[in-house]
Amino acid sequence: MNEVIELKDEEYEVQDIPSKKHSSAQTNITGLLFNDDRFTPFVELSLDVSKIDLSPFGIKAKDELIPDISVYVNEGQTESVTAAEQTVDLIDDDDDILKVTEMPDLVIEVLSPRQAISDLLSKFKAYFALGVKSCWLVMPSVKVIKIYSIKGRKICDIQHDADVVDEVMDIRLPIRNIFSRGAKYGNPTAELGEA
């Protein structure tokens, strides 16, 4: 979500400015996944990606990527026990972790009004190279979610689909709850446009 700009031997960080729709979709997805005991979601978690060179992906970041949402499968759900153990450490440890070395199972990026889709797709290529199993591109302005995985690409939109289905992650979420205001206030069955 951040881009580094170099000017006369100094680096300045420019942030994409998320909108209300961006924030609402991010909050709703995080809440829906948080309420599923199989997953532990984190918002804006810093991932240590120093083990690979990001330049072939056209990414200017040097050693970290910060997805909008990182989702780890909890212990016993997949073979990725080390990721689940590290996730528990993030919650229970008194010492905070600034950069997580274990990659999430799912990365979700929510498109900001000033972001280019091509930039996020470049990040997805890097995430897959790092071992992420599935990536979602959430576009709140058009109420569409594109799911990318090793199985291919799937498009879910509010006009044609009742659910967002990620077969790799075994996730099924009501799409209306992602783009409605009511879901973020603890009402997962709220209709679109109702509070």
C-alpha positions as CSV (number, residue, x, y, z in Angstrom):
1,M,0.0,0.0,0.0
2,N,3.0,2.3,0.4
3,E,5.4,3.4,-2.3
4,V,8.9,4.6,-1.8
5,I,10.1,7.7,-3.8
6,E,13.8,8.6,-4.0
7,L,14.6,12.3,-4.3
8,K,18.2,13.5,-4.1
9,D,19.5,10.7,-1.8
10,E,16.5,10.8,0.5
11,E,13.5,8.4,0.5
12,Y,10.0,9.6,1.1
13,E,7.1,7.3,1.5
14,V,3.9,8.0,-0.4
15,Q,0.7,6.2,0.8
16,D,-2.3,5.4,-1.2
17,I,-5.1,7.0,0.5
18,P,-7.9,4.6,1.3
19,S,-11.5,5.7,1.1
20,K,-14.5,5.1,3.2
21,K,-15.6,2.2,0.9
22,H,-12.1,0.7,1.1
23,S,-12.1,0.9,4.9
24,S,-15.6,-0.6,5.1
25,A,-14.8,-3.5,2.9
26,Q,-11.5,-4.2,4.7
27,T,-13.3,-4.0,8.1
28,N,-16.2,-6.3,7.0
29,I,-13.9,-8.9,5.5
30,T,-11.7,-8.9,8.6
31,G,-14.7,-9.3,10.8
32,L,-16.3,-12.1,8.8
33,L,-13.0,-14.0,8.8
34,F,-12.3,-13.3,12.5
35,N,-15.7,-14.9,13.3
36,D,-14.6,-18.1,11.6
37,D,-12.5,-20.1,14.1
38,R,-10.5,-21.7,11.2
39,F,-8.7,-18.4,10.5
40,T,-6.8,-15.6,12.1
41,P,-6.9,-12.3,10.1
42,F,-4.5,-9.4,10.6
43,V,-4.9,-5.9,9.1
44,E,-1.8,-4.1,7.7
45,L,0.6,-6.8,8.9
46,S,4.2,-6.2,7.8
47,L,5.6,-9.2,6.0
48,D,9.3,-9.8,5.8
49,V,10.0,-10.5,2.2
50,S,13.8,-10.0,2.3
51,K,14.4,-13.5,1.2
52,I,13.5,-12.7,-2.4
53,D,14.3,-9.8,-4.8
54,L,11.1,-7.9,-5.6
55,S,12.5,-6.0,-8.6
56,P,11.5,-8.7,-11.1
57,F,7.9,-8.1,-10.0
58,G,8.2,-4.3,-10.6
59,I,7.8,-3.6,-6.9
60,K,10.0,-0.9,-5.4
61,A,9.7,-2.1,-1.8
62,K,13.0,-3.6,-0.6
63,D,12.2,-6.0,2.3
64,E,8.6,-5.8,3.3
65,L,5.1,-5.9,1.9
66,I,2.0,-4.8,3.9
67,P,-1.2,-6.3,2.6
68,D,-4.5,-4.9,3.6
69,I,-5.5,-8.2,5.2
70,S,-3.2,-11.2,5.9
71,V,-5.1,-14.4,6.8
72,Y,-3.5,-17.4,8.5
73,V,-5.1,-20.8,8.8
74,N,-5.3,-21.9,12.4
75,E,-3.4,-25.0,13.7
76,G,-4.8,-28.3,12.5
77,Q,-6.4,-26.8,9.4
78,T,-3.5,-27.2,7.0
79,E,0.1,-28.4,6.9
80,S,1.2,-24.8,7.7
81,V,1.6,-25.3,11.4
82,T,4.5,-22.9,11.7
83,A,2.4,-20.1,10.3
84,A,-0.3,-20.9,12.9
85,E,2.2,-21.0,15.7
86,Q,3.7,-17.7,14.7
87,T,0.1,-16.2,14.5
88,V,-0.5,-17.3,18.1
89,D,2.8,-15.7,19.1
90,L,1.6,-12.4,17.6
91,I,-1.4,-12.5,19.8
92,D,0.1,-14.0,23.1
93,D,3.6,-12.7,23.2
94,D,4.5,-9.7,25.3
95,D,7.2,-8.8,22.7
96,D,5.7,-7.4,19.5
97,I,6.9,-8.6,16.1
98,L,7.6,-5.8,13.6
99,K,7.9,-8.0,10.6
100,V,6.5,-11.5,10.2
101,T,8.6,-14.0,8.4
102,E,6.0,-16.7,7.9
103,M,3.8,-15.8,4.9
104,P,0.0,-15.9,5.3
105,D,-2.1,-18.5,3.5
106,L,-4.3,-15.7,2.1
107,V,-3.6,-12.1,1.2
108,I,-6.4,-9.7,0.5
109,E,-5.8,-6.3,-1.1
110,V,-8.6,-3.7,-1.3
111,L,-8.2,-1.3,-4.2
112,S,-7.9,2.3,-3.2
113,P,-9.3,5.0,-5.4
114,R,-5.8,6.1,-6.5
115,Q,-4.2,2.7,-6.8
116,A,-3.6,0.9,-10.1
117,I,-4.9,-2.7,-10.4
118,S,-1.6,-3.6,-12.2
119,D,0.4,-2.6,-9.1
120,L,-1.7,-5.0,-7.0
121,L,-1.4,-7.8,-9.5
122,S,2.4,-7.4,-9.4
123,K,2.2,-7.8,-5.7
124,F,0.2,-10.9,-6.1
125,K,2.9,-12.5,-8.3
126,A,5.4,-11.7,-5.5
127,Y,3.1,-13.2,-2.8
128,F,2.7,-16.4,-4.8
129,A,6.5,-16.6,-5.2
130,L,6.7,-16.3,-1.4
131,G,4.2,-19.2,-0.9
132,V,0.9,-17.5,-0.4
133,K,-1.9,-19.8,-1.6
134,S,-4.6,-17.4,-2.5
135,C,-4.9,-13.6,-3.2
136,W,-8.1,-11.5,-3.4
137,L,-8.5,-8.3,-5.2
138,V,-11.4,-6.4,-3.7
139,M,-12.8,-3.5,-5.7
140,P,-15.4,-1.7,-3.5
141,S,-16.4,0.9,-6.1
142,V,-17.7,-1.8,-8.5
143,K,-18.5,-4.4,-5.8
144,V,-16.3,-7.0,-7.4
145,I,-13.9,-9.5,-5.8
146,K,-11.3,-11.3,-8.0
147,I,-9.8,-14.4,-6.4
148,Y,-6.4,-15.6,-7.7
149,S,-4.9,-18.9,-6.8
150,I,-2.9,-21.8,-8.2
151,K,-6.2,-23.1,-9.5
152,G,-6.7,-20.0,-11.6
153,R,-8.9,-16.9,-11.3
154,K,-12.5,-16.4,-10.2
155,I,-14.6,-13.3,-10.3
156,C,-17.4,-12.7,-7.8
157,D,-19.7,-9.7,-8.1
158,I,-22.7,-8.5,-6.1
159,Q,-25.0,-8.5,-9.1
160,H,-24.4,-12.1,-10.1
161,D,-23.1,-14.0,-7.0
162,A,-24.5,-14.6,-3.6
163,D,-21.2,-15.7,-2.1
164,V,-17.5,-15.2,-2.5
165,V,-16.1,-18.7,-2.8
166,D,-12.4,-19.4,-2.5
167,E,-12.0,-23.1,-3.1
168,V,-8.3,-23.2,-2.2
169,M,-8.9,-21.7,1.3
170,D,-12.4,-23.3,1.7
171,I,-14.0,-19.9,2.3
172,R,-17.5,-19.0,1.5
173,L,-18.6,-15.4,2.5
174,P,-21.9,-13.7,1.6
175,I,-20.8,-11.0,-0.8
176,R,-23.5,-8.6,0.3
177,N,-22.0,-8.6,3.8
178,I,-18.6,-7.5,2.4
179,F,-20.1,-4.4,0.7
180,S,-22.9,-3.5,3.2
181,R,-22.6,-1.2,6.2
182,G,-24.5,-3.5,8.5
183,A,-21.9,-6.3,8.6
184,K,-19.2,-4.2,10.2
185,Y,-21.5,-3.5,13.1
186,G,-21.9,-7.1,14.0
187,N,-25.0,-7.8,11.9
188,P,-23.7,-10.3,9.3
189,T,-27.2,-10.8,7.8
190,A,-27.8,-7.0,7.1
191,E,-29.1,-6.3,3.7
192,L,-27.2,-4.0,1.4
193,G,-27.7,-0.4,2.3
194,E,-29.2,-1.0,5.8
195,A,-27.4,-0.1,9.0
